[in-house]
Amino acid sequence: MRKTIAYLLSEEIRRLLGVSRPEYLEHVKRMIAEERPEPVTGPLGIGILLAAVAAIAFVAYGLAVGALAPARAAYLILLTVMLGLSLILFLATIAKEGRLSIESNWGGLGGGLGGWRISSSLTFLCSTVALFVMMVMAVSAEPALPDLRERYRMAVTAGWKSGLVFDETRMWGRKLYVKGHGSQAAINEFWNQVKIINPYFDDVWADLTIPGAAVPATAAPSTGKK
C-alpha cells in the first residue's frame, strides 16, 4: 500500500513537471548523491560513539538493577541512538556545506516548482536539538523512587526488638536490600511484619543469616502467589 501511494505521488510529480520517467529518476538519483553526507571520522566521531555507548550502558545498568522500567529503558536507548546519529549527520553535513542556510528555491524540477529550501545541516541541527529536548524531558520525567526504608521501618524495628542485628539497609534499584543476622525467631518476626506491609515481597530482598547455621535464612515466607 505504501509503495503504491509513493509510486502514484512520484508519477503525479513527474507529470506536473513534464519530464520523462528516465529523466526524473536520474534527477532524483543525482539529488540523493549530492545530499549524501561524508562520514565523521577521527577523535570527534569516536568521542560521539563512545558517549552513545556509555549512555546505553548506563541505561542498561539502570534496567538491570531495577531502577528503570523496561519500556522506559528501551525508550531512552532509542532516544540515545537517534540523538547520536542525528549529531553525527549534522557534523558531517555542516562540514560539507560550510554553513546553515534557508534559501528560496525557484525553478525546481523541470523549472516549474518554487518554494523554500532548508540546508541538510540545518535540518539535522533542528532534529538534534529536538531529540536532546526529548531526552532531557524523558530523564526529568522519571518518577522518584519510593523510600522503602520508611515503608518497612515497622518490620525493621520489629526484627531489631526481637534480636535481629542489621548490618546493612539500603536501596538497590527499586528494592530494599537488608542484610543482617539473628535467631530464627527474630527472622520470622521480621518476615511476618513484611508480609503485613506487602504480602508479595516484590520490593524487598533480605540476606538474613543465623549465626552458626549451615544454610543462611535468606528466603521470604511462602505466600502461595508467584
C-alpha positions in Angstrom: 0.0 0.0 0.0 2.8 2.5 0.9 4.7 1.6 -2.2 1.6 2.2 -4.3 1.0 5.6 -2.8 4.6 6.6 -3.2 4.6 5.5 -6.8 1.4 7.4 -7.6 2.8 10.5 -5.9 6.1 10.3 -7.8 4.2 9.8 -11.1 2.0 12.8 -10.4 5.0 15.0 -9.7 6.7 13.8 -12.9 3.5 14.5 -14.9 3.3 18.0 -13.5 6.9 18.7 -14.2 6.5 17.4 -17.7 9.6 15.3 -17.7 10.1 11.7 -18.8 10.5 8.9 -16.3 14.2 8.2 -17.0 15.0 12.0 -16.7 13.0 12.1 -13.4 14.8 9.1 -11.9 18.2 10.4 -13.0 17.5 13.7 -11.3 16.3 12.1 -8.1 19.5 9.9 -8.0 21.7 13.0 -8.6 19.9 14.8 -5.7 20.4 11.9 -3.3 24.1 11.7 -4.3 24.6 15.4 -3.7 22.9 15.3 -0.3 24.8 12.2 0.9 27.0 13.4 3.9 30.6 12.4 4.4 31.2 10.1 7.3 32.5 11.6 10.6 35.9 10.2 11.5 38.7 11.0 13.8 38.6 11.8 17.5 35.2 13.6 17.2 33.4 10.7 15.7 35.0 8.3 18.1 34.1 10.6 21.0 30.4 10.7 19.9 30.3 6.9 19.5 31.9 6.3 23.0 29.4 8.8 24.6 26.5 7.0 23.0 27.8 3.6 24.1 28.3 4.9 27.7 24.8 6.3 27.8 23.3 3.0 26.6 25.4 1.1 29.2 24.2 3.5 31.9 20.5 2.9 30.9 21.1 -0.9 30.7 22.6 -0.8 34.2 19.5 1.1 35.5 17.4 -1.6 33.9 19.5 -4.4 35.4 19.2 -3.1 39.0 15.5 -2.3 38.6 15.9 1.5 38.7 14.2 1.8 35.2 11.2 0.1 33.9 11.8 -2.0 30.7 9.7 0.3 28.5 11.3 3.5 29.7 14.8 1.9 29.3 14.0 0.9 25.7 12.7 4.5 25.0 15.9 6.1 26.5 18.1 3.8 24.5 16.2 4.6 21.3 16.5 8.3 22.0 20.2 8.0 22.7 20.9 6.2 19.4 18.8 8.6 17.4 20.4 11.6 19.1 23.9 10.3 18.4 23.1 9.6 14.7 21.5 13.0 14.3 24.5 14.7 15.8 26.9 12.8 13.6 24.8 13.6 10.4 24.7 17.3 11.5 28.5 17.5 11.9 29.1 15.7 8.6 26.7 17.9 6.6 27.9 21.2 8.2 31.5 20.2 7.3 30.4 19.6 3.7 28.1 22.6 3.2 30.1 25.0 5.4 27.0 26.9 6.7 23.4 26.8 7.8 21.0 28.2 5.2 17.4 28.7 4.3 17.0 29.7 0.6 14.2 30.4 -1.7 14.1 27.8 -4.5 12.5 28.9 -7.8 12.6 26.7 -10.8 12.9 23.3 -9.2 12.5 20.0 -11.0 11.8 20.8 -14.7 11.8 24.6 -13.9 8.3 24.6 -12.7 8.4 24.4 -8.9 9.1 27.0 -6.4 9.4 27.3 -2.6 11.9 27.2 0.2 14.9 25.0 0.6 16.4 24.3 4.0 20.0 23.0 4.1 20.6 19.5 5.3 22.9 20.7 8.1 20.1 23.0 9.5 17.6 20.1 9.2 19.9 17.8 11.2 20.6 20.6 13.7 16.9 21.0 14.4 16.4 17.3 14.8 19.4 17.1 17.2 18.0 19.9 19.3 14.6 18.3 19.3 15.9 14.9 20.3 18.1 16.5 23.0 15.0 18.2 24.5 13.1 14.9 24.3 16.0 13.2 26.2 16.0 15.9 28.9 12.2 15.6 29.3 12.4 11.8 29.5 15.1 11.8 32.1 13.4 14.5 34.2 10.1 12.8 34.0 11.4 9.7 35.6 9.3 9.2 38.7 11.2 9.4 42.0 11.9 6.1 43.7 9.9 5.5 46.8 11.7 5.4 50.1 11.2 1.8 51.0 13.2 2.2 54.2 10.4 4.3 55.5 7.8 1.8 54.3 9.4 -1.1 56.0 10.5 0.8 59.1 8.0 -1.1 61.2 9.3 -4.5 60.0 13.0 -3.5 60.7 12.0 -2.2 64.1 10.2 -5.4 65.0 13.1 -7.5 63.9 15.5 -5.3 65.9 13.4 -5.7 69.0 13.4 -9.4 68.5 17.2 -9.5 68.5 17.9 -9.2 64.7 21.1 -7.3 64.0 21.0 -5.3 60.8 24.4 -4.9 59.1 23.1 -3.0 56.1 19.9 -1.5 55.0 19.8 0.4 51.7 18.0 0.9 48.4 19.0 -1.3 45.5 17.2 0.0 42.4 13.5 -0.3 43.2 14.0 -2.8 46.0 15.1 -2.5 49.6 18.1 -4.6 50.4 18.5 -5.7 54.0 21.5 -7.7 55.4 21.7 -8.9 59.0 21.9 -11.9 61.3 19.9 -13.2 64.3 17.9 -16.1 65.6 15.3 -17.9 63.5 12.5 -16.4 65.7 13.8 -12.9 65.0 14.0 -13.5 61.3 10.5 -15.0 61.3 9.2 -11.9 63.1 10.8 -9.6 60.5 9.2 -11.5 57.7 5.8 -11.6 59.4 5.9 -7.8 59.6 7.0 -7.6 56.0 4.1 -9.8 55.0 1.7 -7.4 56.7 3.1 -4.5 54.7 3.4 -6.3 51.3 2.2 -9.9 51.0 4.0 -10.3 47.7 7.6 -9.5 48.9 8.3 -8.0 45.5 10.1 -4.9 46.6 12.4 -6.2 49.4 15.3 -8.5 49.4 16.9 -9.7 52.6 20.1 -11.5 53.2 19.5 -12.8 56.8 21.6 -15.4 58.4 21.5 -17.4 61.6 24.9 -17.5 63.3 26.4 -21.0 63.3 23.8 -22.3 60.8 25.0 -24.1 57.7 22.4 -22.5 55.4 21.5 -18.8 55.6 17.8 -17.9 56.0 17.5 -15.6 53.1 14.2 -16.7 51.6 10.9 -15.0 52.4 8.0 -17.0 53.7 5.9 -18.6 51.0 2.7 -16.6 50.1 1.3 -19.1 47.6 1.5 -16.5 44.9 4.2 -16.0 42.4 
